[in-house]
Every structure is written in structure tokens, then in C-alpha cells.
Amino acid sequence: MNTRAILAAGVAAGGLFALAAAATAQTTPTAPGAAAPAQVQVTHGPPIPGVCIFNEQAALANSLVGKAVATRYQQLVQQAGAELDPQVTSFQADRRALEAARGTLDEPTYEKRAADLNLRAHNLQQLHDQRQQELEYTRQKQLARVGQEIVQVLPGAYMQAKCSLLLDAQAVWLGNPTMDVTPSVITALNARITTLTFDREAPPAQPGGGGGQ
């Protein structure tokens, strides 16, 4: 059970801190030793009056509050790993010790110790799953909080740029960067809020039980 790797996966896969990838990384990975593909020089046509583009992922990843949330979330992931890793290490050591001593133990003693280890493994898995659910719930909640702040400043950037139509950058292959209001949104968001304070939270209890408490 690689506890830290599993817990950290939520950061890399669809997490708040991978959001900048689509907005800032445009280079396709190449195989080791392969020549990098030639960069295509794009010439944009004139901006379309009234048509604007907004990249929410870039705003989340590059704003001060987004970066603060990312840092705090990583701390929570590390805290969960610090809680679970010693227990996993202890369990693995006890499992190896039991296997090493198997030839010297009578069957009832071995079966009893093996059953105790199985119970520990089950409890560890439950604790791991609980922490993972808490981290994911916390991540989603903070994403929503930052999203609410973006909603407050987006109309101002829209009106300042005299937009008549606002397109999601994730649905646009290419666009004239002068039509992008994301930098204005980030500036306004930074002026409005720079950080959020939060701890790991348990998701609400679901009807009929199974609330991850």
C-alpha cells in the first residue's frame, strides 16, 4: 500500500494544481532522444469586436488565491501521508516478521496473528479511503469558493473589454490573445482576495449512512 502516492494522486489528476497545464503548457512531450517538433508560428487575424475569451483554469491556477489554496491543499495531503505512512510501515514490518516466524509457530498461533494483521489491513484501508474522501471533498469545496469569487469579478472584466460574447477558452483551439480577458480577471481577483483559510473536512453524511465520518 503506497499511501503517499495514492493520496497525492488527487493533486495531479484533475486537481486544482493541474489546472494550469492546459493554459500554460503547449508543448507535446516527446520520446527520449527524439527531436522536438518544430514550433508552428501562428499569425492571428484581427480581434473580433465584442467577442472575448476567458480561461477559468488559468485564472484558478495563476491568481494569488488559487496559488494559496494549492499550497494549503498540498500541506493537507502531506499531513494525511504523515498520519498514514508510519502505520503502513509498521504493518508491513509486522507482516514480514510473521512470515519469517511462520515455521516456528503452531498453526493456531499463526492463524490468530494472521487474522489480526488482516484486521489491521482492513482498518488501514478504511482510514486511507476516509482521508482520500475528505481531501477530495475539501478540494472541491475550495474550487467552488474560488469559482464564486471569479463570478464576482468576471462581469467587470467583460464590461471593461466591451464584450458582447464570452467564450470558454477550453472550447477554443486558437484565438487572438488580445481577445482574452483572463489577465484582467486575475488582476481583479487578486485585488479582491489573496488567500483562503481551510482545513481538511469530512463530506456530509449521506442519507442512509456512509457519510465518511
PyMOL commands that set and color helices and strands:
alter all, ss='L'
color gray80, all
select helices_A, chain A and resi 3-12+16-18+20-24+56-62+64-100+102-104+107-160+169-171+177-179+182-192
alter helices_A, ss='H'
color red, helices_A
select strands_A, chain A and resi 51-54+165-168
alter strands_A, ss='S'
color yellow, strands_A
deselect
rebuild
show_as cartoon
